[in-house]
Amino acid sequence: MDGYSASELVDIFTMQAFAGISLFSVFVLMALGLAIIFGQMGVINMAHGEFLTIGAYSTVAMSMLAEKYPALLNYYFFLAVIVAFLIAFVIGWLVEISIIRHLYKRPLDTLLATWGLSLIMQQFFRSAFGAREVSAVLPDWLMGSWTPREGLDIPINGLFVLGLTIVLSAAVVMFLLRSRWGLKVRATTQNRAMAGAVGIDTAKVDRMTFALGCGIAGVAGAAFTTIASTGPTSGSLYIVDTFLVVVFGGAGSLIGTFASAFSIAQAQSILGFFLSGSMAKVLTLVAVVGILMARPEGLFSIRVRK
């Protein structure tokens, strides 16, 4: 940190913190769906990152459509978020019916099957959209930065992604805690046998949960297009970090998901400014592993009756 004045260091840490919030938002949206799936169903979905890619490509396609009708450019992104969710939701629903439901209580088989599915989906993306990365044309109101004072620039797209994450996270929490379906999800998570005994269709709950998790990953893909370009392997680059967030926070714990996503994103962002990106990831991973050795259940954990 030599060569930086105190005020410059404050600005650097502040800007990197906001850059970390953009990464935090993607982590949360990815891990939110994965935490629900893994926490309830015990499914290790290695193809979860590809649902982010589905959402990203859906947003790119919507932006290409909006370019043909310039009047839509300032409004298309809101529709793109909905489309990304719906497409990822439907594909997730079909994947659960065709593959996942046959592999419950077989975690190793689930891991291998979804890993194979991720490779198939990546090749499909290459064939359909090409190997080169593409970018969505962002609305004018998402461009530029907010400058509260000289030397401190906060990107507007990062603030928007944070707002989108807060709204969607609040909606998911309300859905799980206040809706009748959320009650069924929590009952199935706590005691699957008893939930089935009182008349809850646990297979249908699983299918809906898996599809919902995939749909949230699709929204993460829409948010991802505001901070980076999209390629066939974009989602796979985040899958390890996403699993790390889920395990570190505590499987099935939404509070733990938020806390671990924030911690890991901020650590990678701030360390990445002063060190190389790979070294920042290594140091973050070492710190997380050290904490997990002392607390194997993660930062937060929920009690589940077996």
C-alpha positions in Angstrom: 0.0 0.0 0.0 3.0 2.2 -0.2 2.7 5.3 -2.4 -1.0 5.9 -1.5 -2.2 8.7 0.7 -4.7 8.1 3.4 -7.5 9.8 1.4 -6.6 7.7 -1.7 -6.7 4.5 0.3 -10.2 5.4 1.6 -11.3 6.1 -2.0 -9.8 2.8 -3.2 -11.3 0.7 -0.5 -14.7 2.4 -1.1 -14.7 1.8 -4.8 -13.4 -1.7 -4.4 -16.1 -2.3 -1.8 -18.8 -1.2 -4.4 -17.1 -3.4 -7.0 -17.3 -6.2 -4.5 -21.0 -5.4 -4.0 -21.6 -6.1 -7.8 -19.8 -9.5 -7.3 -21.8 -10.0 -4.1 -25.0 -9.5 -5.9 -24.2 -12.2 -8.5 -23.0 -14.5 -5.8 -26.2 -14.0 -3.8 -28.5 -14.6 -6.8 -26.6 -17.7 -7.8 -26.2 -19.1 -4.3 -29.8 -18.3 -3.3 -31.2 -20.8 -5.7 -28.5 -23.3 -5.0 -28.9 -23.0 -1.2 -32.7 -23.8 -1.6 -32.0 -26.7 -3.9 -29.1 -28.2 -1.9 -30.7 -27.4 1.5 -34.0 -29.1 0.7 -33.2 -31.8 -1.9 -29.5 -32.5 -1.2 -28.9 -32.2 -4.9 -25.4 -31.1 -6.0 -26.2 -29.3 -9.2 -23.0 -28.8 -11.1 -25.1 -27.3 -14.1 -26.4 -24.4 -11.9 -23.9 -22.0 -13.5 -25.3 -22.8 -17.0 -28.7 -21.4 -15.9 -26.9 -18.1 -15.3 -25.7 -18.4 -18.8 -29.2 -19.0 -20.0 -30.4 -15.9 -18.3 -27.5 -13.9 -19.8 -28.0 -15.1 -23.3 -31.8 -14.4 -23.0 -30.9 -10.8 -22.0 -28.5 -10.4 -24.9 -31.2 -11.7 -27.3 -33.7 -9.2 -25.8 -31.2 -6.4 -26.2 -30.7 -7.3 -29.9 -34.5 -7.2 -30.3 -34.6 -3.8 -28.6 -32.0 -2.5 -31.0 -34.4 -3.0 -33.9 -37.0 -0.9 -32.0 -35.0 1.9 -30.4 -38.0 3.1 -28.4 -37.7 0.0 -26.3 -34.0 0.4 -25.4 -34.7 2.2 -22.2 -37.3 -0.3 -21.0 -36.3 -3.7 -22.3 -34.1 -4.7 -19.4 -37.0 -5.0 -17.0 -38.8 -7.4 -19.4 -35.4 -9.2 -20.0 -35.2 -10.0 -16.3 -38.7 -11.6 -16.4 -37.9 -13.5 -19.6 -34.6 -14.8 -18.2 -36.4 -16.1 -15.1 -39.1 -17.8 -17.0 -36.8 -19.5 -19.5 -34.5 -20.8 -16.8 -37.5 -21.8 -14.7 -39.0 -23.9 -17.5 -35.7 -25.5 -18.4 -35.1 -26.3 -14.8 -38.5 -27.9 -14.5 -37.8 -30.1 -17.5 -34.3 -31.1 -16.1 -35.9 -32.1 -12.8 -38.5 -34.2 -14.5 -36.1 -35.9 -17.0 -32.9 -36.3 -14.9 -32.9 -35.1 -11.3 -36.0 -37.0 -9.9 -34.4 -40.3 -10.8 -31.3 -39.6 -8.8 -32.5 -38.5 -5.3 -30.5 -39.9 -2.4 -27.7 -40.6 -4.9 -25.5 -37.5 -4.5 -22.5 -38.8 -6.4 -24.7 -39.8 -9.4 -26.4 -36.4 -9.2 -23.0 -34.7 -9.3 -21.8 -36.6 -12.3 -25.1 -36.3 -14.2 -25.3 -32.5 -13.7 -21.7 -32.1 -14.6 -22.3 -34.0 -17.8 -25.4 -31.8 -18.4 -23.3 -28.7 -17.9 -20.9 -29.8 -20.6 -23.8 -30.5 -23.0 -25.3 -27.1 -22.3 -21.9 -25.4 -22.9 -21.6 -27.1 -26.2 -25.1 -26.1 -27.1 -24.3 -22.4 -26.3 -21.2 -22.6 -28.6 -23.3 -24.1 -31.4 -26.2 -21.7 -31.0 -24.4 -18.4 -30.1 -20.8 -19.0 -31.1 -17.6 -19.3 -29.0 -17.0 -15.5 -28.8 -18.3 -13.5 -25.9 -21.2 -11.1 -26.6 -22.5 -8.2 -24.6 -26.0 -6.7 -24.1 -26.6 -3.1 -25.2 -27.4 -1.5 -21.9 -30.0 1.4 -21.5 -28.5 4.8 -21.1 -29.7 5.0 -17.5 -27.5 2.1 -16.6 -24.3 3.7 -18.0 -21.9 6.0 -16.2 -21.2 6.4 -12.5 -22.3 8.4 -9.5 -19.6 10.7 -8.1 -20.5 11.8 -4.6 -17.1 13.5 -4.4 -14.0 14.0 -6.5 -11.9 10.8 -6.9 -14.8 8.5 -5.9 -16.8 7.0 -8.8 -19.5 4.4 -8.1 -20.9 2.6 -11.1 -24.6 3.0 -11.6 -25.0 -0.5 -13.0 -23.6 -1.9 -9.7 -26.1 0.1 -7.7 -28.9 -1.3 -10.0 -27.8 -4.9 -9.6 -27.6 -4.4 -5.8 -31.2 -3.1 -5.8 -32.4 -6.0 -8.0 -30.7 -8.4 -5.6 -32.4 -6.8 -2.6 -35.9 -6.9 -4.2 -35.6 -10.5 -5.4 -34.1 -11.7 -2.1 -36.9 -10.1 -0.2 -39.4 -11.7 -2.5 -37.9 -15.2 -2.0 -37.8 -14.7 1.8 -41.5 -13.6 1.8 -42.3 -16.5 -0.5 -40.7 -19.1 1.8 -42.0 -17.5 5.1 -45.4 -16.2 4.2 -46.9 -18.3 1.4 -48.7 -21.7 1.6 -46.2 -23.1 -0.8 -43.3 -21.8 1.3 -44.8 -23.6 4.3 -44.7 -26.9 2.3 -41.1 -26.2 1.3 -40.0 -25.7 4.9 -42.0 -28.7 6.1 -40.3 -30.9 3.4 -36.9 -29.6 4.4 -37.5 -30.2 8.1 -39.0 -33.7 7.9 -39.7 -35.1 4.4 -41.4 -38.3 5.7 -43.8 -36.5 8.0 -44.6 -33.9 5.3 -45.6 -36.7 3.0 -47.6 -38.3 5.7 -49.8 -35.2 6.2 -50.6 -35.0 2.5 -47.9 -32.8 1.0 -46.8 -33.8 -2.5 -43.1 -33.7 -1.8 -42.2 -34.7 -5.4 -44.1 -31.7 -6.7 -42.5 -29.5 -4.0 -39.0 -30.7 -5.1 -39.8 -30.0 -8.8 -41.0 -26.5 -8.0 -38.1 -25.8 -5.7 -35.5 -27.0 -8.3 -37.2 -24.9 -11.1 -37.4 -21.8 -8.8 -33.7 -22.1 -8.0 -32.8 -22.3 -11.7 -35.1 -19.3 -12.4 -33.2 -17.2 -9.8 -30.0 -18.2 -11.5 -31.5 -16.9 -14.7 -32.1 -13.6 -13.1 -28.4 -13.7 -11.9 -27.5 -14.1 -15.6 -29.5 -11.0 -16.5 -27.7 -9.0 -13.8 -24.4 -10.5 -14.9 -24.8 -8.8 -18.4 -24.5 -5.4 -16.7 -21.0 -6.0 -15.4 -19.4 -8.4 -17.9 -19.8 -10.0 -21.4 -21.3 -13.4 -21.9 -19.7 -16.6 -23.3 -20.5 -20.3 -23.3 -18.5 -20.9 -20.1 -19.5 -17.7 -18.2 -21.7 -19.6 -15.7 -19.1 -22.3 -15.0 -16.6 -19.7 -13.9 -18.9 -18.9 -10.9 -20.0 -22.4 -9.9 -17.1 -23.1 -7.5 -17.4 -19.7 -5.8 -21.2 -20.3 -5.5 -20.8 -23.7 -3.8 -18.2 -22.1 -1.6 -20.7 -19.4 -0.6 -23.4 -22.1 0.2 -21.1 -24.3 2.2 -19.4 -21.5 4.0 -22.8 -19.9 4.9 -24.4 -23.1 6.0 -26.4 -25.3 3.6 -30.1 -24.2 3.6 -29.5 -21.0 5.6 -30.5 -17.9 3.7 -28.9 -15.6 6.3 -25.7 -17.6 6.0 -25.9 -17.3 2.2 -26.0 -13.5 2.4 -23.2 -13.3 5.0 -20.8 -15.6 3.2 -21.5 -14.0 -0.2 -20.7 -10.6 1.2 -17.6 -11.8 3.0 -16.2 -13.7 0.0 -17.0 -11.0 -2.6 -15.5 -8.2 -0.5 -12.4 -10.2 0.2 -11.8 -11.1 -3.5 -12.5 -7.5 -4.6 -10.3 -5.7 -2.2 -7.5 -8.2 -2.3 -7.7 -8.3 -6.1 -6.8 -4.6 -6.3 -3.5 -5.0 -4.4 -2.7 -8.6 -5.5 -3.3 -10.7 -8.7 -6.9 -12.0 -9.1 -5.7 -15.6 -8.7 -3.8 -14.8 -5.5 -6.8 -13.0 -4.1 -8.9 -16.2 -4.7 -6.3 -18.4 -3.1 -6.1 -16.3 0.1 -9.9 -16.1 0.3 -10.1 -19.9 -0.1 -7.5 -20.5 2.5 -9.3 -18.2 5.0 -12.6 -20.0 4.3 -11.1 -23.4 4.7 -9.6 -22.4 8.0 -12.9 -21.1 9.3 -14.7 -24.3 8.1 -12.1 -26.4 9.9 -13.2 -24.7 13.2 -16.9 -24.5 12.3 -17.7 -27.3 9.8 -21.5 -26.5 9.7 -20.7 -23.1 8.3 -21.4 -19.6 9.6 -25.1 -20.4 10.2 -26.8 -23.7 10.2 -30.4 -25.0 10.5 -31.5 -28.1 12.4 -33.0 -30.7 10.1 -34.7 -33.8 11.4 -33.7 -36.9 9.6 
